[in-house]
Structure formats: structure tokens, C-alpha cells
Amino acid sequence: GGTADGAAPAPKRARKRTTPAEADPATATDAAAEPGDPTITP
């Protein structure tokens, strides 16, 4: 049952963090690639 227990908390945590960037890796990459981002700009 270790697999079920380990797989359950993973999706639950992701659902709690309903962030567009986290939800879609492509969106996060695009946002990161976008210039002028305060998070990326040193």
C-alpha cells in the first residue's frame, strides 16, 4: 500500500497549490523566459 499512500499526498498538494505556473510547466517556462521578470532579472 506504500504506492497508494505516496501517490495520494502528491496530487493533493498540487491541488492545494492552484497556481497557473505550477499547474502548467509550459506557462512557468514562458513566464520565466519572458524578459524583465523581477524574479529572473538579477
N, CA, C and O atoms as a GROMACS GRO file, in nm:
protein
  168
    1GLY      N    1   0.082  -0.122   0.000
    1GLY     CA    2   0.000   0.000   0.000
    1GLY      C    3   0.084   0.125   0.000
    1GLY      O    4   0.030   0.236  -0.001
    2GLY      N    5   0.217   0.109   0.001
    2GLY     CA    6   0.304   0.228   0.004
    2GLY      C    7   0.284   0.314  -0.120
    2GLY      O    8   0.290   0.436  -0.112
    3THR      N    9   0.262   0.249  -0.234
    3THR     CA   10   0.246   0.326  -0.358
    3THR      C   11   0.124   0.416  -0.350
    3THR      O   12   0.129   0.533  -0.388
    4ALA      N   13   0.013   0.360  -0.302
    4ALA     CA   14  -0.112   0.438  -0.294
    4ALA      C   15  -0.094   0.555  -0.198
    4ALA      O   16  -0.136   0.667  -0.227
    5ASP      N   17  -0.031   0.529  -0.084
    5ASP     CA   18  -0.012   0.636   0.015
    5ASP      C   19   0.079   0.745  -0.043
    5ASP      O   20   0.053   0.864  -0.024
    6GLY      N   21   0.183   0.704  -0.112
    6GLY     CA   22   0.277   0.802  -0.167
    6GLY      C   23   0.215   0.880  -0.282
    6GLY      O   24   0.248   0.997  -0.302
    7ALA      N   25   0.126   0.816  -0.357
    7ALA     CA   26   0.066   0.885  -0.472
    7ALA      C   27  -0.047   0.978  -0.429
    7ALA      O   28  -0.076   1.076  -0.497
    8ALA      N   29  -0.109   0.948  -0.316
    8ALA     CA   30  -0.223   1.029  -0.270
    8ALA      C   31  -0.179   1.171  -0.231
    8ALA      O   32  -0.237   1.267  -0.280
    9PRO      N   33  -0.080   1.186  -0.144
    9PRO     CA   34  -0.039   1.320  -0.099
    9PRO      C   35   0.015   1.407  -0.212
    9PRO      O   36   0.004   1.529  -0.207
   10ALA      N   37   0.073   1.345  -0.312
   10ALA     CA   38   0.131   1.424  -0.422
   10ALA      C   39   0.025   1.507  -0.494
   10ALA      O   40   0.039   1.629  -0.502
   11PRO      N   41  -0.082   1.445  -0.547
   11PRO     CA   42  -0.186   1.521  -0.619
   11PRO      C   43  -0.259   1.617  -0.526
   11PRO      O   44  -0.299   1.726  -0.568
   12LYS      N   45  -0.276   1.577  -0.401
   12LYS     CA   46  -0.346   1.664  -0.306
   12LYS      C   47  -0.270   1.794  -0.287
   12LYS      O   48  -0.329   1.902  -0.286
   13ARG      N   49  -0.140   1.785  -0.272
   13ARG     CA   50  -0.059   1.906  -0.253
   13ARG      C   51  -0.066   1.995  -0.377
   13ARG      O   52  -0.075   2.117  -0.367
   14ALA      N   53  -0.060   1.930  -0.493
   14ALA     CA   54  -0.065   2.007  -0.618
   14ALA      C   55  -0.199   2.080  -0.629
   14ALA      O   56  -0.204   2.195  -0.672
   15ARG      N   57  -0.307   2.012  -0.589
   15ARG     CA   58  -0.439   2.073  -0.599
   15ARG      C   59  -0.449   2.193  -0.505
   15ARG      O   60  -0.509   2.295  -0.540
   16LYS      N   61  -0.389   2.180  -0.388
   16LYS     CA   62  -0.394   2.291  -0.292
   16LYS      C   63  -0.323   2.413  -0.351
   16LYS      O   64  -0.368   2.527  -0.334
   17ARG      N   65  -0.214   2.388  -0.419
   17ARG     CA   66  -0.139   2.499  -0.479
   17ARG      C   67  -0.191   2.524  -0.620
   17ARG      O   68  -0.127   2.487  -0.718
   18THR      N   69  -0.306   2.585  -0.629
   18THR     CA   70  -0.367   2.609  -0.761
   18THR      C   71  -0.300   2.728  -0.828
   18THR      O   72  -0.363   2.832  -0.849
   19THR      N   73  -0.173   2.713  -0.862
   19THR     CA   74  -0.100   2.823  -0.926
   19THR      C   75  -0.086   2.794  -1.076
   19THR      O   76  -0.049   2.682  -1.113
   20PRO      N   77  -0.114   2.890  -1.160
   20PRO     CA   78  -0.102   2.870  -1.305
   20PRO      C   79   0.037   2.826  -1.344
   20PRO      O   80   0.054   2.740  -1.431
   21ALA      N   81   0.137   2.883  -1.281
   21ALA     CA   82   0.275   2.848  -1.313
   21ALA      C   83   0.304   2.704  -1.272
   21ALA      O   84   0.368   2.628  -1.346
   22GLU      N   85   0.258   2.665  -1.153
   22GLU     CA   86   0.283   2.529  -1.105
   22GLU      C   87   0.194   2.429  -1.177
   22GLU      O   88   0.235   2.316  -1.204
   23ALA      N   89   0.071   2.470  -1.207
   23ALA     CA   90  -0.022   2.379  -1.272
   23ALA      C   91   0.028   2.342  -1.412
   23ALA      O   92   0.020   2.226  -1.452
   24ASP      N   93   0.078   2.442  -1.486
   24ASP     CA   94   0.128   2.416  -1.621
   24ASP      C   95   0.276   2.450  -1.630
   24ASP      O   96   0.314   2.567  -1.621
   25PRO      N   97   0.361   2.349  -1.648
   25PRO     CA   98   0.505   2.373  -1.659
   25PRO      C   99   0.538   2.463  -1.777
   25PRO      O  100   0.634   2.540  -1.771
   26ALA      N  101   0.460   2.453  -1.884
   26ALA     CA  102   0.484   2.535  -2.002
   26ALA      C  103   0.465   2.682  -1.967
   26ALA      O  104   0.543   2.768  -2.010
   27THR      N  105   0.361   2.712  -1.890
   27THR     CA  106   0.334   2.851  -1.852
   27THR      C  107   0.450   2.904  -1.769
   27THR      O  108   0.494   3.018  -1.788
   28ALA      N  109   0.498   2.822  -1.677
   28ALA     CA  110   0.608   2.865  -1.591
   28ALA      C  111   0.731   2.894  -1.675
   28ALA      O  112   0.802   2.993  -1.652
   29THR      N  113   0.757   2.808  -1.773
   29THR     CA  114   0.874   2.828  -1.859
   29THR      C  115   0.860   2.957  -1.939
   29THR      O  116   0.955   3.035  -1.950
   30ASP      N  117   0.742   2.980  -1.994
   30ASP     CA  118   0.720   3.102  -2.073
   30ASP      C  119   0.739   3.225  -1.985
   30ASP      O  120   0.806   3.321  -2.025
   31ALA      N  121   0.680   3.223  -1.866
   31ALA     CA  122   0.691   3.337  -1.776
   31ALA      C  123   0.838   3.360  -1.738
   31ALA      O  124   0.884   3.474  -1.732
   32ALA      N  125   0.909   3.251  -1.714
   32ALA     CA  126   1.050   3.263  -1.677
   32ALA      C  127   1.132   3.314  -1.795
   32ALA      O  128   1.226   3.392  -1.777
   33ALA      N  129   1.096   3.270  -1.915
   33ALA     CA  130   1.170   3.312  -2.033
   33ALA      C  131   1.143   3.458  -2.066
   33ALA      O  132   1.226   3.526  -2.127
   34GLU      N  133   1.024   3.506  -2.025
   34GLU     CA  134   0.990   3.646  -2.054
   34GLU      C  135   1.091   3.741  -1.989
   34GLU      O  136   1.117   3.730  -1.870
   35PRO      N  137   1.147   3.834  -2.067
   35PRO     CA  138   1.244   3.930  -2.014
   35PRO      C  139   1.177   4.033  -1.925
   35PRO      O  140   1.057   4.059  -1.938
   36GLY      N  141   1.256   4.091  -1.834
   36GLY     CA  142   1.200   4.193  -1.747
   36GLY      C  143   1.133   4.133  -1.625
   36GLY      O  144   1.069   4.204  -1.549
   37ASP      N  145   1.148   4.003  -1.606
   37ASP     CA  146   1.086   3.940  -1.490
   37ASP      C  147   1.172   3.969  -1.366
   37ASP      O  148   1.290   3.935  -1.364
   38PRO      N  149   1.114   4.031  -1.265
   38PRO     CA  150   1.190   4.065  -1.144
   38PRO      C  151   1.248   3.942  -1.076
   38PRO      O  152   1.353   3.949  -1.012
   39THR      N  153   1.178   3.829  -1.090
   39THR     CA  154   1.226   3.706  -1.028
   39THR      C  155   1.352   3.656  -1.098
   39THR      O  156   1.441   3.600  -1.033
   40ILE      N  157   1.359   3.675  -1.228
   40ILE     CA  158   1.474   3.626  -1.304
   40ILE      C  159   1.582   3.733  -1.315
   40ILE      O  160   1.701   3.704  -1.301
   41THR      N  161   1.540   3.857  -1.339
   41THR     CA  162   1.637   3.965  -1.354
   41THR      C  163   1.719   3.981  -1.227
   41THR      O  164   1.662   3.994  -1.118
   42PRO      N  165   1.849   3.980  -1.238
   42PRO     CA  166   1.937   3.993  -1.121
   42PRO      C  167   1.930   4.132  -1.060
   42PRO      O  168   1.998   4.160  -0.961
   0.00000   0.00000   0.00000
